[in-house]
Amino acid sequence: MNLDSETISKLIVIGRQAGNTILPFFKQNPKTTLKKDHTPVTEADKASHTLILSALLSMKLDIPIISEE
């Protein structure tokens, strides 16, 4: 898959936004819950997942999106 420079720039912005989204959680003790497979997931994980998924969907890329969360 070839991505144009505009798309790559947007993806970089999404990555930075996701990083900024989780920073406040590390200044506190983020709440952790267990997923169905008994692995931990934090509020920071969920927040970054929501932001990334929403941003990717809004870009209407014709690619599959796979997420651990």
Secondary structure as UniProt FT lines:
FT   HELIX           5..22
FT   HELIX           23..27
FT   STRAND          32..34
FT   TURN            36..37
FT   STRAND          40..42
FT   HELIX           43..59
//
